[in-house]
Amino acid sequence: MNMVGISGLIILALTSRAIAAQASERASVNGARLYATYCADCHGKDGKGPGPLAQTRGITVPDLQLLATRNKSVFPLARVEKLLSGTAQSPVIHGGIEMPLWGSVLTDGDSDRSARESRAHALARYLESVQK
């Protein structure tokens, strides 16, 4: 392979990595916004819980910063995405298979399955970013 071909492959690899990093950063930002809007009232602003709504109602909530710790130091991304998207059974407090009590932002309201999965993925990635 000539130098032009090798240079092109290197540029392509670096560009792909940069695009993936930007997508991950966007997911984290969108996830943070989703978390602040829909989760913080119960799980706390920082995910450690309890938030004001949980305190008012006397609800015990898990420390979401310890999801990886409780899973042998590996963040359970696929499991969290399934819980958030409504494709796995969630704790009863969340109303069964639909994770959020606050509505169906992650599970309904959008006929585009990939858009729903994208929201669940963004929120899961945000939760992954706050692990201790």
GIZI-V80041 format. One record per backbone hydrogen bond with DSSP energy under -0.5 kcal/mol. CO is the residue of the C=O (numbers start at 1). NH is the residue of the N-H. E is the energy in kcal/mol with one decimal. If there is no record, write none. Layout:
CO|NH|E + CO|NH|E
This chain:
2|6|-2.1 + 3|7|-2.9 + 4|8|-2.3 + 5|9|-2.0 + 6|10|-2.3 + 7|11|-2.6 + 8|12|-2.5 + 9|13|-2.6 + 10|14|-2.6 + 11|15|-2.7 + 12|16|-2.6 + 13|17|-2.2 + 14|18|-2.2 + 15|19|-2.6 + 16|20|-2.4 + 17|21|-2.2 + 18|22|-2.3 + 19|23|-2.4 + 20|24|-2.3 + 21|25|-2.4 + 22|26|-2.7 + 23|27|-2.4 + 24|28|-2.2 + 25|29|-2.4 + 26|30|-3.1 + 27|31|-2.8 + 28|32|-2.5 + 29|33|-2.0 + 30|34|-2.5 + 31|35|-2.9 + 32|36|-2.6 + 33|37|-2.0 + 34|38|-2.9 + 35|39|-2.5 + 35|40|-2.1 + 39|42|-1.3 + 39|43|-2.9 + 40|44|-1.9 + 41|53|-1.9 + 41|54|-1.2 + 42|51|-2.7 + 43|49|-1.6 + 44|47|-1.0 + 47|64|-3.2 + 51|55|-2.4 + 52|56|-2.5 + 53|57|-2.1 + 54|58|-0.8 + 54|59|-2.7 + 55|58|-0.7 + 59|61|-0.5 + 62|64|-0.9 + 63|66|-1.7 + 64|67|-0.8 + 65|132|-2.3 + 66|70|-2.5 + 68|71|-1.6 + 68|73|-1.6 + 68|74|-1.0 + 69|72|-0.8 + 71|74|-1.3 + 75|77|-2.1 + 76|80|-2.7 + 77|81|-2.8 + 78|82|-2.2 + 79|83|-2.4 + 80|84|-2.7 + 81|85|-2.6 + 82|86|-0.8 + 82|87|-2.0 + 82|88|-1.2 + 83|86|-0.5 + 83|99|-0.6 + 91|94|-2.0 + 91|96|-0.8 + 92|95|-2.6 + 95|98|-0.6 + 96|90|-0.7 + 97|99|-0.9 + 100|103|-0.9 + 104|108|-2.8 + 111|113|-0.9 + 112|115|-0.7 + 112|116|-1.7 + 113|117|-2.7 + 114|118|-2.0 + 115|119|-1.9 + 116|120|-2.2 + 117|121|-2.6 + 118|122|-2.6 + 119|123|-2.3 + 120|124|-2.5 + 121|125|-2.8 + 122|126|-2.0 + 123|127|-2.4 + 124|128|-2.3 + 125|129|-1.8 + 126|130|-0.8 + 127|130|-0.9 + 128|131|-1.2
